Amino acid sequence: MEIEDIIAEKIIARTKGLIPYDINVMNKKGIVVASTDVSRVGRVHEGASWVIQHQKSVTVDQAGTRYLAGAKPGVNLPIEYQGNCIGVVGITGDPAQVCELGALLKMTAELLVEQSREKDAALLLRVEKENCLKQLVYGQLDESALHERLKELQLQIRYPALCITIKPKSHARFYQQILDLNAALDLSVNGLFFYSQESGLTLILDAKAKVDAKIAQLVDLLAQPVSIGVGVTVNTLSELALSYATAMAALQFGAADGASGAATLYSYDSHKEKIIIASLAKGWHLAELTKEYRALMAQDPNGTLRLTLHTLISSSADMLTCAGKLNIHRNTLRYRLDRIHAITGVDYKKLDQLFRLYLGKIILD
């Protein structure tokens, strides 16, 4: 392991305003990779090479510079990480003045290295968690392997559970925003989330918790207009792929709907029939399924006949119940149904024909 250029530059940036001397950071080859004196970057530092070879600090006074090519007076100290020397940090100046600052500089450098490593480890863990969750909802691993992987990554899914997918209405900086909110999302949903270009932000929620409140919290956190798809509630690990698929279907249904607002939510359970039929019926199939209902819509500007049809279907085609719900006389109901028959050619007394109108209603209303 060797100190990275970006960490070396960070050490210089953090300390150059605090220490009134030139500071150098060298890699394990003894080459200066960052310095307040840019003319020294890329050069071999003989003092650093000695530190790396002997694994201890070296102080160079004016007399000592004669024995080290290109050296200047100062102190050079090893940067250690987990017991290994990964680089060298040095201060140029009179050893009597800079030696006391050396310990501070070494501590600062090692702290920055440790923080960087911790951040890298946290990022790697986040990536592993996201990949595991993607494999879970894409159905790419068998259940026993998933159980083991979830346990390794300390991801606990509570059942019943459901997937929700959140897509921004403007994609600018959304991925960066998710990265910035990683800690808050971890806390909010116990790490059960991932981002992908296709689905946006996907989360697995505990269905027993207050899902609406959780979604509202997430919308506030994202602070931008979003579309939300809510999948079916499931009770096992293997069913989470279904919950994800239905959340995505709900989201795609919402995209076709084109609603506006700060947050538009589409639940698969609330639009199940429309989503399934819309996914199956395309082109001329869709036109044929909706032909009769489109004719009814064209001849029913105030919606009276469509309300009558809806009420008849919800009354299981029982005339008496339907007339009661509409608060009209049975003869008035019969007149309206005859009008529907005249417009559409559908005989409301025949269940198969009535079903065609029902399908058209599901798709178009």
C-alpha positions as CSV (number, residue, x, y, z in Angstrom):
1,M,0.0,0.0,0.0
2,E,1.2,3.5,-0.9
3,I,0.0,7.0,-0.2
4,E,-2.2,8.2,-3.1
5,D,-1.5,11.6,-4.8
6,I,-5.0,12.9,-3.9
7,I,-4.3,12.2,-0.2
8,A,-0.9,13.8,-0.4
9,E,-2.4,16.9,-1.9
10,K,-5.0,16.9,0.8
11,I,-2.3,16.9,3.5
12,I,-0.6,19.9,1.9
13,A,-4.0,21.7,1.6
14,R,-4.8,21.1,5.2
15,T,-1.5,22.1,6.7
16,K,0.1,24.8,4.5
17,G,-1.9,27.6,6.2
18,L,-1.0,26.3,9.7
19,I,2.8,25.7,9.2
20,P,4.9,28.6,7.9
21,Y,7.4,26.3,6.2
22,D,7.5,24.3,3.0
23,I,5.9,20.9,3.4
24,N,6.6,17.9,1.1
25,V,4.9,14.5,0.8
26,M,6.8,11.6,-0.7
27,N,5.6,8.2,-1.9
28,K,7.3,4.9,-1.2
29,K,9.8,5.4,-4.0
30,G,11.0,8.6,-2.4
31,I,9.4,10.8,-5.1
32,V,7.8,14.1,-4.1
33,V,4.1,13.8,-5.0
34,A,2.8,17.0,-3.4
35,S,4.5,20.1,-2.0
36,T,4.0,23.7,-1.1
37,D,7.1,24.2,-3.3
38,V,5.8,23.0,-6.6
39,S,9.3,23.0,-8.1
40,R,10.1,19.9,-6.0
41,V,7.1,17.8,-7.2
42,G,8.3,14.8,-9.2
43,R,11.9,14.9,-7.8
44,V,13.5,12.1,-5.8
45,H,13.9,13.1,-2.2
46,E,17.0,11.5,-0.7
47,G,15.9,12.1,2.9
48,A,12.6,10.3,2.2
49,S,14.3,7.4,0.6
50,W,16.4,7.0,3.8
51,V,13.2,7.1,6.0
52,I,11.5,4.5,3.9
53,Q,14.6,2.2,4.0
54,H,15.1,2.5,7.8
55,Q,11.4,3.0,8.8
56,K,12.2,5.9,11.1
57,S,12.4,9.7,11.1
58,V,15.5,11.6,9.9
59,T,16.6,15.2,10.7
60,V,18.8,16.9,8.2
61,D,20.8,20.0,9.3
62,Q,22.8,22.3,7.0
63,A,25.9,20.1,7.2
64,G,24.0,17.0,6.4
65,T,22.7,18.4,3.1
66,R,26.2,17.8,1.6
67,Y,25.6,14.0,1.8
68,L,22.1,14.0,0.3
69,A,21.6,15.1,-3.3
70,G,19.1,17.9,-3.6
71,A,18.3,17.8,0.1
72,K,17.4,20.9,2.2
73,P,17.6,21.2,6.0
74,G,14.5,19.9,7.8
75,V,12.8,16.9,9.3
76,N,11.3,13.9,7.4
77,L,8.9,11.4,9.1
78,P,7.3,8.2,8.1
79,I,3.5,8.2,7.3
80,E,2.3,5.0,8.9
81,Y,-1.0,3.1,8.4
82,Q,-1.8,-0.2,10.2
83,G,1.9,-0.5,11.1
84,N,3.3,0.0,7.6
85,C,5.2,3.0,6.2
86,I,3.1,4.1,3.1
87,G,5.0,7.4,2.5
88,V,7.0,10.3,4.1
89,V,6.1,13.8,5.1
90,G,8.7,16.5,5.6
91,I,9.1,20.1,6.7
92,T,11.9,22.2,5.2
93,G,13.6,24.5,7.7
94,D,16.0,24.9,10.6
95,P,15.6,21.6,12.5
96,A,15.6,23.5,15.8
97,Q,12.5,25.2,14.7
98,V,10.6,22.6,12.7
99,C,11.2,19.4,14.7
100,E,8.4,20.2,17.2
101,L,6.0,20.7,14.2
102,G,7.0,17.4,12.8
103,A,4.9,15.3,15.2
104,L,1.9,17.5,14.5
105,L,2.4,17.2,10.8
106,K,2.8,13.4,11.0
107,M,-0.3,13.0,13.1
108,T,-2.3,15.2,10.7
109,A,-1.1,13.2,7.7
110,E,-1.9,9.8,9.3
111,L,-5.3,11.0,10.4
112,L,-6.2,12.1,6.9
113,V,-5.0,8.7,5.5
114,E,-7.1,6.9,8.1
115,Q,-10.2,9.0,7.3
116,S,-9.7,8.4,3.6
117,R,-9.4,4.6,4.1
118,E,-12.5,4.6,6.3
119,K,-14.4,6.5,3.7
120,D,-13.2,4.2,1.0
121,A,-14.2,1.1,3.1
122,A,-17.7,2.7,3.8
123,L,-18.1,3.4,0.0
124,L,-17.1,-0.2,-0.9
125,L,-19.5,-1.6,1.7
126,R,-22.3,0.6,0.3
127,V,-21.6,-0.7,-3.2
128,E,-21.6,-4.3,-2.0
129,K,-25.0,-3.7,-0.3
130,E,-26.5,-2.1,-3.4
131,N,-25.2,-5.0,-5.7
132,C,-26.7,-7.5,-3.3
133,L,-30.1,-5.7,-3.2
134,K,-30.1,-5.5,-7.0
135,Q,-29.5,-9.2,-7.4
136,L,-32.3,-9.8,-4.9
137,V,-34.9,-7.7,-6.7
138,Y,-33.7,-8.8,-10.2
139,G,-34.0,-12.5,-9.1
140,Q,-30.4,-13.2,-9.9
141,L,-29.4,-15.3,-6.9
142,D,-31.0,-18.4,-5.3
143,E,-32.7,-17.8,-1.9
144,S,-30.1,-19.7,0.2
145,A,-27.2,-17.6,-1.3
146,L,-29.2,-14.4,-0.7
147,H,-29.9,-15.2,2.9
148,E,-26.2,-15.8,3.5
149,R,-25.2,-12.6,1.6
150,L,-27.7,-10.4,3.5
151,K,-26.4,-11.8,6.8
152,E,-22.8,-11.0,5.8
153,L,-23.7,-7.4,4.9
154,Q,-26.0,-7.0,8.0
155,L,-29.0,-6.2,5.9
156,Q,-32.2,-7.2,7.7
157,I,-35.5,-7.2,5.8
158,R,-38.7,-7.2,8.0
159,Y,-41.8,-8.9,6.6
160,P,-44.3,-8.1,5.3
161,A,-42.2,-5.9,3.0
162,L,-42.7,-3.9,-0.2
163,C,-40.5,-2.1,-2.8
164,I,-41.0,1.5,-3.8
165,T,-39.2,3.2,-6.7
166,I,-38.6,6.9,-6.9
167,K,-37.7,8.8,-10.0
168,P,-37.0,12.5,-10.3
169,K,-38.9,14.6,-12.8
170,S,-35.5,16.2,-13.6
171,H,-32.5,13.9,-13.6
172,A,-29.9,16.6,-13.1
173,R,-27.6,15.8,-10.2
174,F,-30.0,13.2,-8.8
175,Y,-27.3,10.5,-8.5
176,Q,-25.0,13.0,-6.7
177,Q,-27.9,13.9,-4.4
178,I,-28.3,10.2,-3.5
179,L,-24.6,10.0,-2.7
180,D,-24.9,13.1,-0.5
181,L,-27.9,11.6,1.3
182,N,-26.4,8.1,1.8
183,A,-26.1,8.5,5.6
184,A,-29.6,9.9,6.0
185,L,-31.1,7.1,3.8
186,D,-29.1,4.5,5.7
187,L,-30.7,5.7,8.9
188,S,-34.2,6.1,7.4
189,V,-34.5,2.6,5.8
190,N,-31.7,0.6,7.5
191,G,-29.5,0.5,4.3
192,L,-32.2,-1.2,2.2
193,F,-31.9,1.0,-0.9
194,F,-30.0,1.2,-4.2
195,Y,-29.8,3.5,-7.2
196,S,-29.9,2.5,-10.9
197,Q,-30.4,4.5,-14.1
198,E,-33.4,2.4,-15.0
199,S,-35.4,2.6,-11.7
200,G,-33.9,5.7,-10.0
201,L,-33.9,5.1,-6.2
202,T,-35.4,1.8,-5.0
203,L,-36.1,1.1,-1.4
204,I,-37.4,-1.9,0.6
205,L,-39.8,-0.8,3.3
206,D,-41.3,-2.6,6.3
207,A,-45.0,-2.8,5.4
208,K,-46.0,-2.8,9.0
209,A,-44.4,0.6,9.6
210,K,-46.2,3.8,8.6
211,V,-45.4,3.5,4.8
212,D,-47.2,6.8,3.9
213,A,-45.3,8.7,6.6
214,K,-42.0,7.1,5.4
215,I,-42.7,8.1,1.8
216,A,-43.5,11.6,2.9
217,Q,-40.2,11.7,4.8
218,L,-38.3,10.6,1.8
219,V,-40.0,13.2,-0.5
220,D,-39.0,15.9,2.0
221,L,-35.5,14.6,2.1
222,L,-35.1,14.6,-1.7
223,A,-36.7,18.1,-1.9
224,Q,-37.6,17.9,-5.6
225,P,-40.5,16.8,-7.8
226,V,-40.6,13.0,-8.0
227,S,-42.8,10.1,-9.3
228,I,-43.2,7.2,-6.9
229,G,-44.2,3.6,-7.7
230,V,-45.4,1.4,-4.9
231,G,-45.2,-2.4,-5.4
232,V,-47.2,-5.2,-3.8
233,T,-46.7,-6.3,-0.2
234,V,-44.9,-9.6,0.1
235,N,-44.0,-12.0,2.9
236,T,-40.9,-13.9,1.7
237,L,-37.4,-13.1,0.3
238,S,-38.2,-14.7,-3.1
239,E,-41.3,-12.6,-3.6
240,L,-39.3,-9.3,-3.4
241,A,-38.6,-9.5,-7.1
242,L,-42.4,-9.4,-7.7
243,S,-42.7,-6.4,-5.4
244,Y,-40.0,-4.6,-7.4
245,A,-41.5,-5.5,-10.8
246,T,-44.9,-4.2,-9.7
247,A,-43.4,-1.0,-8.3
248,M,-41.7,-0.5,-11.7
249,A,-44.9,-1.2,-13.5
250,A,-46.7,1.3,-11.4
251,L,-44.0,3.9,-12.1
252,Q,-44.2,3.3,-15.8
253,F,-48.0,3.6,-15.6
254,G,-47.6,6.9,-13.9
255,A,-45.1,8.2,-16.5
256,A,-47.8,7.5,-19.2
257,D,-50.4,9.3,-17.0
258,G,-48.3,12.5,-17.1
259,A,-49.6,13.9,-13.8
260,S,-47.8,17.0,-12.4
261,G,-47.0,18.0,-8.8
262,A,-44.3,17.9,-6.2
263,A,-44.7,14.1,-5.7
264,T,-47.1,11.8,-7.7
265,L,-47.6,8.4,-6.2
266,Y,-48.9,5.3,-8.1
267,S,-49.7,2.2,-6.2
268,Y,-49.8,-1.1,-8.1
269,D,-52.7,-2.3,-5.9
270,S,-54.8,0.8,-6.7
271,H,-54.3,0.5,-10.5
272,K,-53.7,-3.3,-10.9
273,E,-56.2,-4.0,-13.7
274,K,-55.1,-1.0,-15.7
275,I,-51.4,-1.8,-15.3
276,I,-51.8,-5.4,-16.3
277,I,-54.1,-4.8,-19.3
278,A,-52.1,-1.8,-20.5
279,S,-48.9,-3.9,-20.4
280,L,-50.6,-6.7,-22.5
281,A,-52.8,-4.7,-24.9
282,K,-50.8,-2.9,-27.5
283,G,-51.6,-1.5,-31.0
284,W,-54.7,-3.0,-32.7
285,H,-55.4,-5.2,-29.6
286,L,-55.8,-2.0,-27.5
287,A,-57.9,-0.4,-30.2
288,E,-60.2,-3.4,-30.4
289,L,-60.6,-3.7,-26.6
290,T,-61.6,0.0,-26.2
291,K,-63.6,0.5,-29.4
292,E,-67.1,0.2,-27.8
293,Y,-66.1,2.3,-24.7
294,R,-64.6,5.0,-26.9
295,A,-67.9,5.2,-28.9
296,L,-69.7,5.6,-25.5
297,M,-67.4,8.4,-24.4
298,A,-67.9,10.3,-27.7
299,Q,-71.7,10.2,-27.2
300,D,-71.8,10.9,-23.4
301,P,-70.4,14.4,-22.8
302,N,-71.8,14.8,-19.3
303,G,-70.8,11.2,-18.2
304,T,-74.3,10.1,-17.2
305,L,-74.2,6.9,-19.2
306,R,-70.7,6.0,-18.1
307,L,-71.8,6.5,-14.4
308,T,-74.7,4.2,-15.1
309,L,-72.5,1.6,-16.6
310,H,-70.0,1.8,-13.7
311,T,-72.9,1.5,-11.2
312,L,-74.4,-1.5,-13.0
313,I,-71.0,-3.3,-13.0
314,S,-70.4,-2.5,-9.3
315,S,-73.9,-3.9,-8.6
316,S,-73.0,-7.2,-10.2
317,A,-75.4,-6.3,-13.1
318,D,-78.4,-6.4,-10.6
319,M,-80.9,-3.8,-12.0
320,L,-82.7,-3.2,-8.7
321,T,-79.5,-2.6,-6.8
322,C,-78.2,-0.4,-9.5
323,A,-81.3,1.8,-9.7
324,G,-81.2,2.2,-5.9
325,K,-77.6,3.3,-5.9
326,L,-78.3,5.8,-8.7
327,N,-81.6,6.9,-7.0
328,I,-83.5,6.6,-10.2
329,H,-86.6,4.6,-11.4
330,R,-86.0,1.2,-13.0
331,N,-87.5,2.5,-16.2
332,T,-85.0,5.4,-16.3
333,L,-82.2,2.9,-15.8
334,R,-83.6,0.6,-18.6
335,Y,-83.8,3.7,-20.9
336,R,-80.1,4.6,-20.1
337,L,-78.9,1.0,-20.7
338,D,-80.8,0.9,-24.0
339,R,-79.0,4.1,-25.0
340,I,-75.7,2.4,-24.2
341,H,-76.7,-0.6,-26.3
342,A,-77.7,1.7,-29.2
343,I,-74.3,3.5,-29.1
344,T,-72.0,0.6,-28.5
345,G,-73.9,-2.4,-29.8
346,V,-73.2,-4.1,-26.4
347,D,-76.1,-6.1,-24.8
348,Y,-75.8,-5.4,-21.1
349,K,-77.7,-8.6,-20.4
350,K,-74.8,-10.7,-21.8
351,L,-71.9,-10.9,-19.5
352,D,-69.2,-11.4,-22.1
353,Q,-70.3,-8.3,-24.0
354,L,-70.6,-6.2,-20.8
355,F,-67.1,-7.4,-19.9
356,R,-65.7,-5.7,-23.1
357,L,-67.1,-2.4,-22.0
358,Y,-65.7,-3.0,-18.5
359,L,-62.2,-3.6,-20.1
360,G,-62.5,-0.4,-22.1
361,K,-63.5,1.5,-19.0
362,I,-60.5,0.2,-17.0
363,I,-58.1,1.2,-19.8
364,L,-59.5,4.6,-20.6
365,D,-61.0,6.0,-17.4
